Amino acid sequence: MAETLAEPAVRSSAPNTARPPDQRGPRRTRRSGGPFRLLGRPVVWFWAAFNVALLVWIILQSFRNGGDIFTKPFQLPKSLSVDNYRTALGVGQLGSSFLNTVVVAGSATVAVIGLAAPAAYALSRSKSRSASPLTTMFAVGMGIPVQAVVVPIFVLMQSISSYMYDHVGWWDDRLSLFIIYVASSLPLAVFLLTAFFRSLPSELEEAAELDGCSPFRVFWQVMLPLAKPGIVTAFILTLIGLWNETLLALVFITDSTQYTLPQALLGLYGTMQYTSNWGGLFAGVVIVVTPILLVYVFLGGRIVEGMTLGAGK
């Protein structure tokens, strides 16, 4: 009788590791995010699908003539003829405009990164009192719209061009556009790279300095490779912004041989409006949009990577 009474006491003192499934703790469930997230996902997917469908429709219409587009706008092209693209490149001068955009926007982007990277590194590592106000000034510069200062910029560039014509005898309006592109794109690049350099560990700099590296060598061989994701992000964002820029190009470029792609597309619209060759206009839109789409497809992940690495450290 004593053995039968002692047995349950021993069993109760032993740890009970095996619990029935219905008595286990609550499972971790993914947060739903509330009704805004549930409603936001379908809206985002619908907007993305609409834009993709619109892009596909524009590409298909670029192979058709203007009359068929108006009578049967959703009909597939009968043949994949490139006549509209030849018209856009010839009449709209999109070929030379494409080259102008690559030279001006590409060189301005390289110059912006070349100036912003050392400036951002210096601001992120400087211990002087002026470092924080300078960073704030770059942040304020991002909020100033170009439309608000286009008149004084135009007057300044006119003075520079007049001086160069009088003393050198030559000036190119694309140089004016290049200077303005660099000046207007620097605030975003410096602000972005400053935040990214601050997220990098300073122990690597101290170790490199102990090994005898100069400050320039520390920046060039140690910190710059570590900041590659942020530099790529700044490069892509700057290039996309300058590629699509239209206002400054319309103000400062007057020679048709120096037009950029947005200017040439506007001129093509005026021409095709009178000839009713809407297929050529759609072909011009495809030529202008395709490089940026390729940048997003192949390098869009780098933008997200650079943003998340800079914010997560």
Secondary structure, 3 states (H helix, E strand, C coil): CHHHHHHHHHHHHCCCCCCCHHHCCCCCCCCCCHHHHHHHHHHHHHHHHHHHHHHHHHHHHCCCCHHHHHHCCCCCCCCCCCHHHHHHHHHCCHHHHHHHHHHHHHHHHHHHHHHHHHHHHHHHHCCCCCHHHHHHHHHHHHCCCHHHHHHHHHHHHHHHHHHHHHHCCCCCHHHHHHHHHHHHHHHHHHHHHHHHHHHCCCHHHHHHHHCCCCHHHHHHHHHHHHCHHHHHHHHHHHHHHHHCCCHHHHHHCCCHHHCCHHHHHHHHHHHHHHHCCHHHHHHHHHHHHHHHHHHHHHHHHHHHHHHHHHHHC
